[in-house]
Amino acid sequence: MHPGGPVPPPGEERDRAQAEADSLCLGLARHLDRTVFPAGRRSVLDVLEAHHAPDPVPEAARGLSEEGTYADVTENVEALGHRPTR
């Protein structure tokens, strides 16, 4: 799902997409402290590696644009095409 795209209708698909976004946000937040930001893709991946983040977290972060700079974990998750619960 793209952050600017339509919101799925209520139901299983939307619940699954929301759970996925929240899980990714939580996984990133566990391994990226506020001092990392603002950060680009390489910095995010370096910190995740240094903190021994479980494989799904850096795998997802590899989808970040190499040109982007992110202010916080939420921007990371949104750049990966998810809408985390705020």
C-alpha positions, -999 to +999 in steps of 0.1 A: +000+000+000+014+034-009+012+062+018-006+085-007-029+057-020-064+048-010-072+034+024-085-002+021-121-006+032-127-019+067-121-055+072-094-082+071-072-065+045-071-032+063-065-049+096-037-069+081-021-038+065-024-019+098-008-047+118+020-049+093+027-012+095+025-012+133+049-042+135+074-026+112+072+007+131+077-011+164+106-031+150+124+000+137+117+019+170+133-008+190+166-005+172+167+032+161+169+057+188+161+094+183+198+104+180+200+085+146+177+110+130+176+128+106+190+098+087+194+085+052+189+049+041+226+039+048+226+053+083+194+035+091+208+002+078+241+007+096+224+013+130+200-017+125+231-039+118+250-026+148+220-032+170+215-068+156+180-061+145+161-093+134+163-099+097+128-087+087+136-052+100+167-044+079+152-063+050+123-039+051+146-009+055+165-018+024+134-006+005+141+030+016+152+054-012+189+060-013+182+097-018+157+102+010+164+116+045+140+107+072+131+126+104+119+097+125+107+061+125+073+071+113+087+087+082+107+055+075+076+034+077+056+058+055+084+058+029+081+020+028+045+024+019+027+018+052+004+039+074+014+034+110-010+041+138+000+074+153 
